[in-house]
Amino acid sequence: MQQSARLFAAVTGLAATSAVAHITISTVTVGNPGNAADSTGYGSVAHMYNIAATEVTNAQYAAFLNAVAATDTNDLYDPSMGVAEWYGGITRSGSSGSYSYNTISGRGNLPVNFVSFWDATRFVNWLHNGQPIGDQNAGTTEGGAYTLTPGGIAHNTVTRNANWRWAVTSEDEWYKAAYHQPAGAGGDSDNYWLYPTSSNTISTAQANYDNVVRDLTPVGSYGANFYGTFDMGGNVWEMSEAIIGGSFRSLRGGSWTQSDSEGIFLRADHRDIVFPEYASNNVGFRVTQVPAPGSVALMVIGGLAAARRRR
């Protein structure tokens, strides 16, 4: 595994360019609010939410960098991203104050990697704030869904603010979107699958793992699961907000790199941890969003209609 020198979704038509572009992240709505957790204790989410259908891509992250990292105050760009042989996907040119960023040819639609948890929180703060252009400050990357302070970062105590609109997934949000499917809607008897492919078995035809492809694959290369998300198993480990043991954040889903013929790292009962400042070629992230009021109303109406049909 090629680690970063720094310590430890698909945007159709977003070309390799240094121009600042407004990005669109495709999301799916995860309903069934108030569902019970499974036997591992994870997966219960009281609210409806939208989750990105795919991991954040190089193209999306490059647009973010072009918006806020002409001067890269917080090292949102890792030089390892620019090395294709290390499986990076973004290059940087120019000098501080006028940096610009491009995706490497053929790698724009791969999951972004060589990002830390703090990079991920700054990305979602930028989304939360409406994708502004400017220096890295409270109105762009340092405030919003998360309030980032030197002390909060140093002590790993930063948590999601109550008024969040976009965020890094919580562990339960991620887990539910990956493994949950009500038995009444065709799911397993306990409402949870063992793998994030809506199944209790796995093969390399269903996900990029066990180093079979020997590289990342474009997001959405494999079939969607029950809620409509792609690649929640394999490709890159996905960070969540969960603070573990005071010093770590959680990882879920496995990646493309490990020798893992049985798909153990993709299973619901497997969890890994990572220092929040860690960055690597097999770690990325996915985002979550508060659903628009209209979509909530439509889901409630649909649920009422379904309830009437069952009477």
Number of C-alpha atoms within 10 A of each C-alpha: 9 14 16 20 13 16 12 13 27 25 18 11 7 19 15 20 16 19 15 16 18 15 18 13 20 14 19 19 23 21 20 19 12 12 16 17 18 18 11 9 10 18 25 19 22 14 14 19 22 21 29 23 27 26 30 26 26 27 32 25 28 29 25 26 25 24 24 24 25 21 19 17 14 14 13 22 21 21 16 25 25 20 13 14 11 17 22 27 30 28 21 20 11 10 10 12 12 12 17 23 27 24 28 20 12 10 21 26 27 28 31 29 29 28 28 26 25 20 22 25 28 28 27 28 28 26 25 23 19 13 21 16 18 15 17 21 14 16 18 24 30 20 21 26 25 25 18 21 14 8 10 12 14 12 11 19 13 18 16 17 13 9 11 17 19 25 27 28 22 22 22 19 25 26 24 26 26 30 28 31 22 16 12 9 9 11 17 18 11 14 18 25 22 20 24 31 25 22 15 14 14 20 13 16 10 17 27 26 30 23 18 16 14 12 18 25 20 20 20 18 13 18 15 18 21 21 19 17 25 23 31 30 28 29 29 30 29 30 29 27 24 18 20 14 8 11 14 19 22 21 22 28 28 29 29 25 23 16 14 16 14 14 22 17 24 25 22 26 14 14 13 16 17 20 18 24 18 20 25 26 27 27 26 26 27 25 29 23 23 17 19 12 9 9 14 16 11 11 16 13 12 12 14 12 11 11 10 9 8 7 5
